[in-house]
Amino acid sequence: MCEHGAVELPGLNPSHHGNQRGYHDNETELFHSNLRSELEDGESEDCPELMVELLNHGHASDLKWCMKDYRPPRYRYVRYRVPREIQEEVLRSTRVTRVVSLLHKDTGRSQDELHAEAAFILEEMGHQFSLAILRFLGGLMRKLLKQIISSITVNSDGFTELKRLSNDIPLLLIPTHRSYLDFIIVTWILFSFDIKTPVIAAGQDFMFMRGVGSLLRRCGAYFIRRSFGKDKLYWAVFTEYTQTHIINGDAPVEFFIEGTRSRTGKSLQPKFGMLSIALEPYFDARVADIGICPITLDYEKTIEENIHVRELMGIPKPKESTTGLIKARSVLDNNYGRISVKAGEILSVHQMSRDIVDRKRRALVPRSVIPSVHPHERNFVNSLAYQILLEQQKNSTVFPCSVMAAVLLQHINSYNSWHVPVSQLRKEVLWFCEMLIKLGCVIDLNEEYDIISHSVAMLSPVVVLDGDVVKVERNPSPDLKAAFQFSHSLISMGRRRNELMHSAIHPALLAKSLSYPSSLQHLRHTYTKLYHILQCEFIFQPDALNRDFTETLEMLMRVGYVSRDPDTLLYSFTEQRSRDLLVSLVEPFLESYHHAWLFTISYLPRTPEHAQGVRDLAVRIQTYNSVLYHEPVQCSEMLNLNVIENAVMVLVRMEFLTLNNREGRSVFCSNPNRFSDYCVELSLLLTPLTSKL
């Protein structure tokens, strides 16, 4: 029988992670009973795939586990090379040799000097993979993860399929990026499934961590600079080093398409450079196909949560260092709940690009010439990047603590209520879970955990259980200024709410558009306007607006939340309670955008000579909001720097502001009159936050 959520295999002992079992009331039991009945009745339709618990399964010791027989299948055309041989082939490659020759002519530097610089770059960048070190760190991580994580559940079918295809085509592994643990956990899971562990494109921040950088390098990490601009030699070495692993199939190549960790709990806009480099061997007809595996990692609570919240408030993150890592060993005393990992359907570049990219044009270019990127190829890469992110989101698992955070935020934003009785909160959380499941969201409703007490534990210290009342702490960080103390709680809660926004954003936009019975034309017009406003905040597939609108409206009508009057042909929400909660998910972003835009239009210069840096402008807006709202800031995103920056950047996309990259991402207001009119339109879309559950 198909079960909704995780299937825990023998070996899991949740009792040592605190009081999680708690109590179940009749309402909770009835909810789970109804859910099981629905799944049994609809077992053949859209049944969630089975998840297996990997961390605590089996009785092998950590030492025995890491010394297991590990013989992963290899790419059938692989030519075995040690790390030193890979570096030597990169230095002899046509690309690097050509760039050295061009730089010799342009700069007058000797070719020996340029070759020596290329060799230094490779020495600094390259991995030094060692299976012995991988086994050692794998066993160590298994022991440490057991201390801080309740369970790691994976979709075994997805990883089994990944193992099967690893013999046939070169693979790109593209995980979500929410935590430093991401690439460690992915490698650990691949080792568990006897899949060849990847080489991982990692930032140089880790390279300078004494001891740690060396260990990561021996586990397959190769380190790249955060920015190398117009350094042609570095570009050539980096590109060739990445592509030689793909062409020869030494190992899967892993990178994060978001470029950096998401501090917000939701996907960041994609970066196209690394994906473009990785797909070039296919465009050049040097490989027959490339498989792309989106991997989704969902954490009940990340170990960096407090740091992420402070970064969103503008407090710089601590620099990565071995000393800092040792000082952070207190994380081993905490419990961070469950982790869900899903390997998505493997995307075939050949199948997806067959009618878009003309490989014959590239194949006819001599290998000694580096061809320019064709617009069709660039458009394909850009579209594929968004599709990968949407595949990651489709496979996402939501934990009940995120649902609770959304409900608590709705109480705060609606009527400044920072505490809710347990009995009322339980009903509202279960009701919202049921609603999200109807909207296609997968929620890990493990009956071993009481939905209230366990969620409170995962939201602590921001949320506490005080007798029969759940409270949101107003000042969990006394070291911050008054306005920022309240903001810390709200941003932290908003960050957890964001973990479910991928499944609720389109229904929320439609709910916001449907404030009163509307014609299809008016509904589409309002939805389109909101869609464009939030295009930097959420992941929307380019040129898919009409499809998203139609599918969302059909889904809401199918589940009974929206109806159409047969006489007037007007659409309306059938239940105000459902609409109010959906609107409360999206309205804080719109409120924050509105305040950011009002400040921008009154402050921002009109000429490029006086352009303002995007980050500086965002900090000024944040400061203005913190002074204006020295009382508790009820809009949860008002002081969130990431949201404020997105509010500025969407104005660039709409061409109200002009971006001047020459001055370090600075902006000026190039169309103040249109911008002013648009601010008025946004203010008309907003209503006071007075909705009730």
C-alpha positions as CSV (number, residue, x, y, z in Angstrom):
1,M,0.0,0.0,0.0
2,C,1.2,3.5,-0.8
3,E,1.7,5.7,2.2
4,H,1.8,9.5,2.3
5,G,5.1,10.8,3.5
6,A,8.1,8.9,4.8
7,V,8.2,5.2,5.5
8,E,10.5,4.5,8.5
9,L,12.3,1.3,8.4
10,P,13.5,-0.7,11.4
11,G,16.3,0.9,13.3
12,L,14.8,4.4,13.9
13,N,14.5,5.3,17.5
14,P,13.0,8.8,17.7
15,S,12.7,8.8,21.5
16,H,16.3,9.9,22.0
17,H,15.6,13.2,20.2
18,G,13.5,14.7,22.9
19,N,9.8,14.6,23.7
20,Q,8.5,14.3,20.1
21,R,5.8,11.7,20.5
22,G,3.6,13.9,22.6
23,Y,-0.1,13.4,22.6
24,H,-2.6,12.9,19.7
25,D,-6.2,14.1,20.1
26,N,-9.2,12.8,18.3
27,E,-8.9,15.4,15.6
28,T,-5.4,14.4,14.7
29,E,-6.3,10.7,14.6
30,L,-9.3,11.4,12.4
31,F,-7.2,13.5,10.1
32,H,-4.6,10.7,9.6
33,S,-7.4,8.1,9.3
34,N,-9.1,10.1,6.5
35,L,-5.8,10.7,4.8
36,R,-5.0,6.9,4.8
37,S,-8.5,6.2,3.3
38,E,-8.1,8.7,0.6
39,L,-4.7,7.3,-0.4
40,E,-6.0,3.8,-0.4
41,D,-8.9,4.8,-2.6
42,G,-6.7,6.7,-5.0
43,E,-3.7,4.4,-4.8
44,S,-3.2,4.1,-8.6
45,E,-3.4,7.9,-9.2
46,D,-0.5,10.2,-8.4
47,C,0.5,8.1,-5.5
48,P,3.5,9.5,-3.6
49,E,6.6,7.4,-4.1
50,L,7.9,5.3,-1.2
51,M,10.6,6.8,0.9
52,V,13.1,4.6,2.8
53,E,15.0,5.6,5.9
54,L,18.7,5.4,5.3
55,L,20.5,6.8,8.3
56,N,19.4,4.4,11.0
57,H,18.5,1.5,8.8
58,G,20.4,-1.8,9.5
59,H,22.6,-2.7,12.4
60,A,26.0,-2.4,10.8
61,S,28.5,-0.4,12.8
62,D,29.8,2.9,11.3
63,L,33.2,1.3,10.8
64,K,31.7,-1.8,9.0
65,W,29.5,0.5,6.9
66,C,32.3,2.7,5.6
67,M,34.5,-0.4,4.8
68,K,31.7,-2.1,2.8
69,D,32.4,-3.4,-0.7
70,Y,32.1,-0.4,-3.0
71,R,32.2,-1.1,-6.7
72,P,30.1,1.5,-8.5
73,P,29.3,1.1,-12.2
74,R,31.4,3.4,-14.3
75,Y,30.6,5.2,-17.6
76,R,31.1,2.6,-20.3
77,Y,33.5,4.8,-22.3
78,V,35.6,6.0,-19.4
79,R,39.4,6.1,-19.7
80,Y,40.8,5.7,-16.2
81,R,42.8,8.7,-15.1
82,V,44.3,9.7,-11.8
83,P,43.9,13.4,-10.7
84,R,47.5,14.3,-11.9
85,E,46.8,12.9,-15.4
86,I,43.6,14.9,-15.6
87,Q,45.5,18.1,-14.9
88,E,48.2,17.4,-17.4
89,E,45.6,16.8,-20.1
90,V,43.9,20.1,-19.3
91,L,47.2,21.9,-19.7
92,R,47.8,20.3,-23.1
93,S,44.2,20.9,-24.3
94,T,43.4,23.0,-27.4
95,R,41.4,25.5,-25.4
96,V,44.2,26.3,-22.9
97,T,46.9,26.3,-25.5
98,R,45.0,28.7,-27.7
99,V,44.2,31.1,-24.9
100,V,47.9,31.1,-23.8
101,S,48.9,31.9,-27.4
102,L,46.4,34.8,-27.6
103,L,47.5,36.2,-24.3
104,H,51.1,36.0,-25.4
105,K,50.3,38.1,-28.4
106,D,48.1,40.6,-26.6
107,T,50.1,41.1,-23.4
108,G,53.7,40.2,-24.4
109,R,54.0,37.7,-21.5
110,S,56.1,34.7,-22.3
111,Q,54.3,31.4,-23.0
112,D,56.3,29.7,-20.3
113,E,55.1,32.2,-17.8
114,L,51.5,31.8,-18.9
115,H,51.7,28.0,-18.8
116,A,53.1,28.2,-15.3
117,E,50.2,30.4,-14.3
118,A,47.7,27.9,-15.8
119,A,49.5,25.1,-13.9
120,F,49.2,27.1,-10.6
121,I,45.5,27.6,-11.3
122,L,45.0,23.9,-11.8
123,E,47.0,23.0,-8.7
124,E,44.8,25.5,-6.7
125,M,41.6,24.3,-8.3
126,G,41.9,20.5,-8.8
127,H,40.6,17.7,-6.7
128,Q,42.8,14.9,-5.3
129,F,40.2,12.2,-4.9
130,S,41.0,9.4,-2.5
131,L,38.7,6.5,-1.8
132,A,40.3,5.9,1.6
133,I,39.6,9.4,2.7
134,L,36.1,9.2,1.3
135,R,35.5,6.0,3.4
136,F,36.9,7.7,6.5
137,L,34.8,10.9,6.2
138,G,31.7,8.8,5.2
139,G,31.9,6.8,8.5
140,L,32.6,9.9,10.5
141,M,29.7,11.8,9.0
142,R,27.4,8.8,9.6
143,K,28.3,8.9,13.3
144,L,27.8,12.7,13.5
145,L,24.6,12.8,11.6
146,K,23.1,10.2,13.9
147,Q,23.7,12.6,16.8
148,I,21.9,15.6,15.3
149,I,19.4,14.2,12.7
150,S,16.4,12.0,13.5
151,S,16.2,10.4,10.0
152,I,17.3,10.8,6.4
153,T,14.7,9.4,4.0
154,V,15.4,9.0,0.3
155,N,13.4,7.8,-2.7
156,S,15.3,4.6,-3.5
157,D,13.7,4.3,-7.0
158,G,15.2,7.6,-8.0
159,F,18.7,6.7,-6.9
160,T,18.4,3.2,-8.4
161,E,17.6,4.7,-11.7
162,L,20.5,7.1,-11.3
163,K,22.8,4.2,-10.7
164,R,21.5,2.4,-13.8
165,L,22.0,5.4,-16.1
166,S,25.5,6.1,-14.7
167,N,26.8,3.4,-17.0
168,D,25.3,4.8,-20.2
169,I,25.7,8.6,-20.2
170,P,27.7,11.4,-18.4
171,L,25.7,12.8,-15.5
172,L,25.2,16.2,-14.0
173,L,23.9,16.2,-10.4
174,I,22.2,19.5,-9.5
175,P,21.0,19.6,-5.8
176,T,19.0,22.3,-4.1
177,H,21.3,24.4,-1.9
178,R,20.0,25.2,1.6
179,S,22.9,24.1,3.9
180,Y,26.6,23.4,4.0
181,L,25.5,19.8,4.5
182,D,24.0,19.5,1.0
183,F,27.0,18.2,-0.9
184,I,28.2,16.1,2.0
185,I,24.8,14.3,2.3
186,V,24.5,13.8,-1.5
187,T,28.0,12.2,-1.6
188,W,27.1,10.1,1.5
189,I,23.9,8.8,-0.1
190,L,25.6,8.0,-3.4
191,F,28.2,6.0,-1.6
192,S,25.4,4.2,0.3
193,F,23.8,3.2,-3.1
194,D,27.1,2.2,-4.7
195,I,26.9,5.0,-7.2
196,K,30.1,6.7,-8.3
197,T,30.6,9.8,-6.1
198,P,30.8,13.1,-7.9
199,V,33.4,15.8,-8.4
200,I,31.9,18.9,-6.9
201,A,32.3,22.5,-7.9
202,A,32.8,24.3,-4.6
203,G,33.6,27.9,-3.6
204,Q,37.1,28.8,-2.6
205,D,35.8,29.8,0.9
206,F,36.3,26.1,2.0
207,M,39.7,25.8,0.4
208,F,41.2,28.2,3.0
209,M,39.9,26.2,6.0
210,R,43.0,24.5,7.3
211,G,42.6,20.7,7.1
212,V,39.0,20.8,6.1
213,G,39.8,22.1,2.6
214,S,42.3,19.3,2.0
215,L,39.8,16.6,3.2
216,L,37.1,18.0,0.9
217,R,39.5,18.1,-2.0
218,R,40.3,14.4,-1.4
219,C,36.5,13.6,-1.4
220,G,36.1,15.1,-4.9
221,A,35.7,18.9,-4.4
222,Y,37.4,21.2,-6.8
223,F,37.5,24.8,-5.8
224,I,36.6,27.8,-8.0
225,R,36.9,31.5,-7.3
226,R,33.6,33.3,-6.5
227,S,34.4,35.8,-9.3
228,F,37.0,35.7,-12.1
229,G,35.4,38.3,-14.4
230,K,37.5,38.8,-17.6
231,D,40.4,36.6,-16.6
232,K,40.6,34.6,-19.9
233,L,43.2,32.1,-18.7
234,Y,41.2,31.2,-15.6
235,W,38.0,30.8,-17.7
236,A,39.8,28.5,-20.1
237,V,41.3,26.3,-17.3
238,F,38.1,26.1,-15.3
239,T,36.0,25.4,-18.4
240,E,38.4,22.7,-19.7
241,Y,38.7,21.1,-16.3
242,T,34.9,20.8,-15.8
243,Q,34.3,19.6,-19.4
244,T,37.0,16.9,-19.4
245,H,35.3,15.1,-16.5
246,I,32.0,15.2,-18.5
247,I,33.5,14.1,-21.8
248,N,35.6,11.3,-20.3
249,G,33.0,10.3,-17.7
250,D,35.5,10.1,-14.8
251,A,32.7,10.9,-12.4
252,P,29.3,12.8,-12.3
253,V,29.8,16.5,-12.0
254,E,27.8,18.2,-9.2
255,F,27.1,21.9,-8.9
256,F,24.4,24.2,-7.5
257,I,22.4,26.0,-10.1
258,E,21.4,28.7,-7.6
259,G,25.1,29.6,-7.2
260,T,25.0,30.0,-3.4
261,R,23.0,28.8,-0.4
262,S,19.4,30.1,-0.2
263,R,19.0,31.9,3.0
264,T,15.3,32.4,2.4
265,G,14.0,28.9,2.5
266,K,12.9,29.0,-1.2
267,S,14.7,28.6,-4.5
268,L,16.9,31.5,-5.8
269,Q,16.9,32.6,-9.4
270,P,19.2,30.4,-11.5
271,K,22.8,31.1,-12.5
272,F,23.4,30.1,-16.1
273,G,27.2,30.1,-16.5
274,M,28.1,26.7,-15.0
275,L,25.2,24.9,-16.8
276,S,26.2,26.5,-20.1
277,I,29.8,25.3,-19.6
278,A,28.6,21.8,-18.7
279,L,26.4,21.5,-21.8
280,E,29.0,22.7,-24.3
281,P,30.4,19.2,-24.9
282,Y,27.0,18.1,-26.0
283,F,26.5,21.2,-28.3
284,D,30.0,20.4,-29.8
285,A,29.0,16.8,-30.4
286,R,31.7,15.5,-28.2
287,V,29.2,13.4,-26.2
288,A,26.0,11.8,-27.5
289,D,23.9,12.9,-24.5
290,I,24.1,14.2,-21.0
291,G,21.8,13.3,-18.2
292,I,20.8,15.9,-15.6
293,C,19.5,14.7,-12.2
294,P,17.8,17.4,-10.1
295,I,18.1,16.4,-6.4
296,T,15.9,17.9,-3.8
297,L,17.1,18.2,-0.1
298,D,14.5,19.3,2.4
299,Y,15.5,20.0,6.0
300,E,13.2,20.1,9.0
301,K,15.7,22.6,10.4
302,T,19.0,23.7,9.0
303,I,22.1,23.9,11.2
304,E,22.7,27.5,9.9
305,E,19.2,28.8,10.5
306,N,20.1,31.6,12.9
307,I,23.0,32.7,10.8
308,H,20.8,32.8,7.7
309,V,18.2,34.9,9.5
310,R,20.9,37.4,10.6
311,E,22.3,37.6,7.1
312,L,18.8,38.5,5.8
313,M,18.8,41.3,8.3
314,G,22.1,42.6,7.0
315,I,24.5,41.1,9.6
316,P,27.6,39.7,7.8
317,K,28.1,36.0,8.0
318,P,31.1,34.7,9.9
319,K,34.0,33.9,7.7
320,E,34.5,30.1,7.0
321,S,37.4,28.9,9.1
322,T,38.5,25.7,10.9
323,T,38.5,27.6,14.2
324,G,34.9,28.7,13.6
325,L,34.0,25.1,12.8
326,I,35.5,23.9,16.1
327,K,33.7,26.7,18.0
328,A,30.4,25.6,16.3
329,R,30.6,22.1,17.8
330,S,27.7,23.0,20.1
331,V,25.5,22.1,17.1
332,L,26.1,18.5,18.1
333,D,24.0,19.1,21.2
334,N,20.9,20.0,19.2
335,N,18.4,18.0,17.2
336,Y,17.6,19.2,13.7
337,G,14.8,16.8,12.9
338,R,14.4,15.0,9.6
339,I,15.9,15.3,6.2
340,S,14.2,14.2,2.9
341,V,16.2,13.7,-0.2
342,K,14.7,12.9,-3.6
343,A,16.5,12.2,-6.9
344,G,14.2,13.5,-9.6
345,E,13.6,12.2,-13.0
346,I,16.8,12.3,-15.1
347,L,16.5,14.9,-17.9
348,S,18.0,13.9,-21.2
349,V,19.7,16.9,-22.9
350,H,19.5,15.1,-26.3
351,Q,15.7,14.6,-26.0
352,M,15.0,18.1,-24.7
353,S,17.1,20.0,-27.3
354,R,16.6,17.8,-30.4
355,D,14.3,20.4,-32.1
356,I,16.0,23.4,-30.7
357,V,19.8,23.1,-31.0
358,D,21.5,22.4,-34.3
359,R,24.6,20.4,-33.4
360,K,25.7,20.1,-37.0
361,R,26.7,23.8,-37.1
362,R,29.0,23.2,-34.1
363,A,30.3,19.9,-35.3
364,L,31.6,21.5,-38.5
365,V,33.8,24.0,-36.6
366,P,37.4,22.8,-36.3
367,R,38.4,21.8,-32.8
368,S,41.1,24.4,-32.8
369,V,38.4,27.2,-33.0
370,I,36.3,27.9,-29.9
371,P,32.8,28.7,-31.4
372,S,30.6,31.4,-30.1
373,V,27.4,30.6,-28.3
374,H,24.4,30.6,-30.6
375,P,21.2,32.4,-29.4
376,H,19.3,29.1,-29.6
377,E,21.8,27.4,-27.3
378,R,21.6,30.3,-24.9
379,N,17.8,30.3,-24.8
380,F,17.8,26.5,-24.3
381,V,20.2,26.8,-21.4
382,N,18.2,29.5,-19.7
383,S,14.9,27.6,-20.2
384,L,16.5,24.4,-18.9
385,A,17.8,26.1,-15.8
386,Y,14.3,27.1,-14.8
387,Q,13.0,23.7,-15.6
388,I,15.6,22.1,-13.3
389,L,14.5,24.4,-10.4
390,L,10.9,23.6,-11.0
391,E,11.7,19.9,-11.0
392,Q,13.5,20.4,-7.7
393,Q,10.4,22.1,-6.3
394,K,8.1,19.5,-7.7
395,N,9.9,16.8,-5.6
396,S,10.0,18.9,-2.5
397,T,8.7,17.7,0.8
398,V,7.1,20.1,3.3
399,F,7.3,19.4,7.0
400,P,4.4,20.4,9.4
401,C,6.6,23.0,11.2
402,S,6.5,25.1,8.0
403,V,2.7,24.9,7.9
404,M,2.6,26.0,11.6
405,A,4.9,28.9,10.8
406,A,2.5,30.1,8.0
407,V,-0.5,29.8,10.4
408,L,1.3,31.7,13.2
409,L,2.4,34.4,10.8
410,Q,-1.2,34.8,9.6
411,H,-2.2,35.5,13.2
412,I,0.5,38.0,13.7
413,N,0.0,39.9,10.5
414,S,-3.8,39.9,10.8
415,Y,-4.4,40.9,14.4
416,N,-1.1,41.2,16.1
417,S,-1.7,38.0,18.0
418,W,1.7,36.4,19.0
419,H,0.2,33.4,20.8
420,V,-2.5,30.8,19.8
421,P,-4.1,28.2,22.0
422,V,-2.8,24.7,21.2
423,S,-6.3,23.3,20.5
424,Q,-7.0,26.0,18.0
425,L,-3.6,25.9,16.4
426,R,-3.8,22.1,15.9
427,K,-7.1,22.4,14.1
428,E,-5.8,25.2,11.8
429,V,-2.5,23.4,11.0
430,L,-4.3,20.2,10.1
431,W,-6.8,22.1,8.0
432,F,-4.0,23.9,6.2
433,C,-2.2,20.6,5.7
434,E,-5.3,19.1,4.1
435,M,-5.6,22.2,1.9
436,L,-2.0,22.0,0.7
437,I,-2.3,18.3,-0.1
438,K,-5.2,19.2,-2.3
439,L,-3.0,21.7,-4.0
440,G,-0.5,19.0,-4.8
441,C,2.0,19.5,-1.9
442,V,3.7,16.5,-0.3
443,I,3.7,16.8,3.4
444,D,5.7,14.5,5.7
445,L,3.0,13.7,8.3
446,N,4.8,11.0,10.3
447,E,2.4,9.7,13.0
448,E,5.3,9.0,15.3
449,Y,5.5,12.8,16.0
450,D,2.9,15.0,17.6
451,I,2.3,17.7,15.1
452,I,2.3,20.5,17.7
453,S,5.1,19.6,20.2
454,H,7.5,18.4,17.5
455,S,6.9,21.5,15.2
456,V,7.4,23.8,18.2
457,A,10.8,22.0,18.9
458,M,11.8,22.6,15.2
459,L,10.8,26.3,15.4
460,S,12.5,27.0,18.7
461,P,13.8,29.3,20.1
462,V,11.5,31.6,18.1
463,V,8.4,29.5,19.0
464,V,7.8,28.1,22.5
465,L,5.1,26.0,24.1
466,D,3.8,27.6,27.3
467,G,1.2,25.3,28.8
468,D,-1.8,25.2,26.5
469,V,-0.6,28.1,24.4
470,V,2.0,28.3,21.6
471,K,3.9,31.7,21.7
472,V,6.1,33.4,19.2
473,E,9.0,35.1,21.1
474,R,9.2,38.8,20.3
475,N,12.9,39.2,21.2
476,P,14.8,35.9,20.8
477,S,18.0,38.0,20.1
478,P,18.3,40.7,22.8
479,D,21.6,41.9,21.3
480,L,19.7,43.5,18.4
481,K,18.0,46.9,18.2
482,A,14.3,46.9,19.2
483,A,12.9,46.9,15.6
484,F,15.3,44.2,14.6
485,Q,14.4,42.0,17.6
486,F,10.8,41.7,16.3
487,S,12.1,41.4,12.8
488,H,14.3,38.4,13.8
489,S,11.3,36.4,14.8
490,L,9.2,37.4,11.8
491,I,12.0,36.8,9.3
492,S,12.7,33.4,10.9
493,M,9.1,32.4,10.7
494,G,8.8,33.8,7.1
495,R,11.8,31.7,6.1
496,R,10.1,28.6,7.4
497,R,6.8,29.5,5.6
498,N,8.7,30.0,2.4
499,E,9.5,26.3,2.4
500,L,5.9,25.6,1.3
501,M,5.5,28.6,-1.1
502,H,6.5,26.6,-4.2
503,S,3.2,24.7,-4.0
504,A,1.1,27.7,-2.9
505,I,2.4,30.7,-4.8
506,H,0.1,30.3,-7.9
507,P,-3.1,29.6,-5.9
508,A,-2.1,32.6,-3.6
509,L,-1.7,34.9,-6.6
510,L,-5.1,33.8,-7.9
511,A,-6.7,34.2,-4.5
512,K,-5.3,37.7,-4.2
513,S,-6.6,38.5,-7.7
514,L,-10.1,37.2,-6.8
515,S,-11.1,39.6,-4.0
516,Y,-14.6,39.8,-5.5
517,P,-16.5,38.0,-8.2
518,S,-14.6,38.7,-11.4
519,S,-14.7,38.0,-15.1
520,L,-12.1,35.7,-16.6
521,Q,-10.5,38.7,-18.4
522,H,-10.3,40.8,-15.2
523,L,-9.0,37.8,-13.2
524,R,-6.3,37.1,-15.8
525,H,-5.3,40.8,-15.9
526,T,-4.8,41.1,-12.1
527,Y,-3.0,37.7,-11.9
528,T,-0.6,38.8,-14.7
529,K,0.2,42.0,-12.9
530,L,1.0,40.2,-9.6
531,Y,2.9,37.5,-11.5
532,H,5.2,40.2,-13.0
533,I,5.7,42.0,-9.7
534,L,7.0,38.8,-8.0
535,Q,9.0,37.4,-10.9
536,C,12.3,37.9,-9.0
537,E,10.9,36.5,-5.8
538,F,9.7,33.1,-7.0
539,I,10.6,30.7,-9.7
540,F,8.3,31.2,-12.8
541,Q,9.1,29.4,-16.0
542,P,9.7,32.1,-18.7
543,D,6.8,32.5,-21.2
544,A,4.6,30.1,-19.2
545,L,2.3,32.8,-17.6
546,N,-0.8,31.7,-19.6
547,R,-0.2,28.1,-18.9
548,D,0.3,28.7,-15.1
549,F,-2.8,30.8,-14.9
550,T,-5.0,28.2,-16.7
551,E,-3.7,25.3,-14.7
552,T,-4.0,27.1,-11.4
553,L,-7.6,28.1,-12.1
554,E,-8.6,24.6,-13.3
555,M,-7.0,23.1,-10.2
556,L,-8.8,25.4,-7.8
557,M,-12.1,24.7,-9.5
558,R,-11.4,21.0,-9.5
559,V,-10.8,20.9,-5.7
560,G,-13.8,23.2,-5.1
561,Y,-12.1,26.4,-3.9
562,V,-13.2,28.4,-6.9
563,S,-16.5,28.3,-8.8
564,R,-18.1,30.0,-11.8
565,D,-21.6,31.4,-11.8
566,P,-23.3,29.8,-14.8
567,D,-25.5,32.9,-15.3
568,T,-23.0,35.8,-14.8
569,L,-19.9,33.8,-15.8
570,L,-18.1,35.4,-12.9
571,Y,-15.5,33.5,-10.9
572,S,-15.4,33.6,-7.1
573,F,-13.9,31.8,-4.1
574,T,-16.3,29.4,-2.5
575,E,-14.8,29.7,1.0
576,Q,-13.5,33.0,2.4
577,R,-11.4,31.2,5.0
578,S,-9.3,29.4,2.3
579,R,-8.9,32.6,0.3
580,D,-7.8,34.6,3.4
581,L,-5.1,32.2,4.3
582,L,-3.8,32.0,0.7
583,V,-3.7,35.8,0.5
584,S,-1.8,36.0,3.8
585,L,1.0,34.0,2.2
586,V,1.7,36.5,-0.5
587,E,0.6,39.8,0.9
588,P,3.7,40.4,3.1
589,F,5.8,40.4,0.0
590,L,3.5,42.9,-1.8
591,E,3.5,45.2,1.3
592,S,7.3,45.1,1.5
593,Y,7.6,45.8,-2.3
594,H,5.2,48.7,-2.0
595,H,7.2,50.4,0.8
596,A,10.5,49.7,-1.0
597,W,9.1,51.3,-4.2
598,L,7.8,54.4,-2.4
599,F,11.2,55.0,-0.9
600,T,13.0,54.3,-4.1
601,I,10.9,56.8,-6.2
602,S,11.4,59.6,-3.7
603,Y,15.1,58.9,-3.1
604,L,16.8,57.4,-6.2
605,P,18.7,59.7,-8.5
606,R,17.5,60.2,-12.1
607,T,21.0,60.2,-13.8
608,P,23.6,57.5,-14.2
609,E,26.3,59.8,-12.8
610,H,24.6,59.6,-9.4
611,A,23.5,56.0,-9.6
612,Q,23.1,54.1,-6.3
613,G,24.4,50.6,-5.6
614,V,21.7,48.0,-5.3
615,R,22.9,46.7,-1.9
616,D,23.4,50.2,-0.6
617,L,19.9,51.2,-1.7
618,A,18.4,48.1,-0.1
619,V,20.2,48.9,3.2
620,R,18.8,52.5,3.1
621,I,15.3,51.1,2.5
622,Q,15.7,48.7,5.4
623,T,16.9,51.5,7.7
624,Y,14.0,53.7,6.7
625,N,11.5,50.9,7.5
626,S,13.1,50.2,10.9
627,V,12.8,53.9,11.8
628,L,9.3,54.3,10.4
629,Y,8.2,51.1,12.2
630,H,10.0,51.3,15.5
631,E,7.0,49.5,16.9
632,P,6.8,45.8,16.2
633,V,7.0,45.4,12.4
634,Q,4.0,43.3,11.5
635,C,4.9,42.8,7.9
636,S,7.2,39.8,8.1
637,E,9.3,40.8,5.1
638,M,9.7,44.6,5.7
639,L,13.3,44.3,7.0
640,N,14.3,41.3,4.9
641,L,17.2,42.5,2.7
642,N,16.7,39.7,0.2
643,V,13.1,40.7,-0.4
644,I,14.1,44.4,-0.6
645,E,16.8,43.7,-3.2
646,N,14.3,41.6,-5.2
647,A,11.9,44.6,-5.1
648,V,14.6,46.8,-6.6
649,M,15.7,44.3,-9.2
650,V,12.2,43.6,-10.5
651,L,12.0,47.4,-11.3
652,V,15.1,46.8,-13.5
653,R,13.3,44.0,-15.3
654,M,10.2,46.3,-15.8
655,E,12.6,49.0,-17.1
656,F,11.6,51.6,-14.5
657,L,15.2,51.5,-13.2
658,T,18.3,51.2,-15.3
659,L,21.1,48.9,-14.1
660,N,24.7,50.1,-14.5
661,N,27.0,47.1,-14.1
662,R,30.0,49.2,-14.9
663,E,29.6,50.9,-11.5
664,G,29.1,47.6,-9.6
665,R,25.4,46.9,-10.0
666,S,24.2,50.4,-9.4
667,V,20.8,51.7,-10.5
668,F,19.1,55.0,-11.3
669,C,15.5,55.9,-12.0
670,S,15.2,56.2,-15.8
671,N,11.4,56.4,-16.0
672,P,10.0,58.2,-12.9
673,N,6.6,59.0,-14.3
674,R,5.7,55.5,-15.3
675,F,7.2,54.2,-12.1
676,S,5.0,56.6,-10.1
677,D,1.9,55.4,-11.9
678,Y,2.8,51.8,-11.3
679,C,3.2,52.4,-7.5
680,V,-0.3,53.7,-7.5
681,E,-1.5,50.6,-9.2
682,L,0.2,48.4,-6.7
683,S,-1.3,50.3,-3.8
684,L,-4.8,49.7,-5.3
685,L,-4.0,45.9,-5.2
686,L,-3.2,45.9,-1.5
687,T,-5.8,45.7,1.2
688,P,-5.3,45.9,5.0
689,L,-4.2,42.6,6.6
690,T,-7.5,41.9,8.4
691,S,-8.3,38.4,7.2
692,K,-9.3,35.8,9.7
693,L,-8.8,32.0,9.8
